[in-house]
Amino acid sequence: MMASHPGMRLVKKWGLPVFMLKKNVAYLDVQKDRPLLGIMYMKDIPGMDKLTFVGNRTQIGHFYLDDMNDARFSELLTVIEIAVSYDLSR
């Protein structure tokens, strides 16, 4: 995540590591024993709902980091690229 943009900052917010550019981009968390990358403003990013698990949330999509393989890693990089591009465009 830190390598996704030279301006990326890592801060502690809500007791979690949060990655920020202009606004909050993503955060790291563990829920139900599953590590995840939470993507902020998912609802506003076209196509992001197909790449992340939304559930009953309205603004945040989760990309689960367990069971990582080459295909999942490629998806993770895509999710990060989309989230960073979206934040920079705002």
C-alpha positions in Angstrom: 0.0 0.0 0.0 2.8 2.4 0.9 4.4 1.8 -2.5 1.2 2.6 -4.4 1.9 6.4 -4.3 4.9 8.5 -3.0 2.5 10.7 -1.1 0.8 7.8 0.8 0.9 8.3 4.6 0.2 5.6 7.2 -1.5 7.0 10.3 -3.3 5.4 13.3 -7.1 6.2 13.2 -9.9 4.4 15.1 -7.2 2.2 16.6 -6.3 0.9 13.1 -3.5 1.5 10.5 -5.1 3.8 7.9 -3.5 4.8 4.6 -4.2 8.4 3.5 -3.5 10.5 0.4 -6.0 13.4 0.1 -8.5 11.5 2.3 -8.7 8.0 3.9 -8.0 5.5 1.1 -7.9 2.2 3.0 -7.3 0.6 6.4 -6.0 -2.8 7.7 -8.2 -4.8 10.0 -9.0 -8.3 11.1 -12.7 -9.3 11.4 -13.9 -12.7 12.3 -10.3 -13.9 12.3 -9.9 -12.8 8.6 -7.3 -10.1 7.8 -8.6 -7.5 5.3 -8.0 -4.3 3.5 -11.0 -2.0 3.9 -11.5 0.3 0.9 -13.1 3.6 1.7 -15.7 5.2 -0.5 -16.3 1.9 -2.3 -19.8 3.0 -3.2 -18.5 5.9 -5.2 -15.9 4.0 -7.2 -17.3 2.4 -10.3 -16.7 -1.4 -10.4 -15.2 -1.6 -6.9 -18.3 -3.5 -5.6 -17.4 -6.4 -7.8 -13.8 -6.5 -6.5 -14.6 -6.2 -2.8 -17.1 -7.8 -0.3 -19.7 -5.2 0.6 -22.2 -7.0 2.8 -24.4 -4.5 4.6 -21.9 -1.7 4.5 -22.7 1.4 2.4 -19.3 3.0 2.0 -16.6 0.4 2.6 -15.7 -2.7 0.7 -13.5 -5.4 2.2 -10.8 -7.2 0.3 -9.9 -10.3 2.4 -6.1 -11.0 2.6 -6.3 -14.7 3.6 -6.0 -17.5 1.1 -3.6 -15.3 -1.0 -2.4 -16.8 -4.2 -1.1 -15.2 -7.4 -4.6 -14.5 -8.8 -5.7 -12.9 -5.5 -2.6 -10.9 -5.3 -3.2 -9.5 -8.8 -6.7 -8.6 -7.7 -5.3 -6.9 -4.6 -3.0 -4.7 -6.7 -5.9 -3.8 -9.0 -8.1 -2.8 -6.0 -5.2 -0.7 -4.6 -4.6 1.0 -7.9 -8.3 1.9 -8.4 -8.6 3.2 -4.8 -5.5 5.4 -5.1 -6.6 6.7 -8.5 -10.0 7.5 -7.1 -8.6 9.4 -4.1 -6.2 11.4 -6.3 -9.1 12.4 -8.6 -11.1 14.0 -5.8 
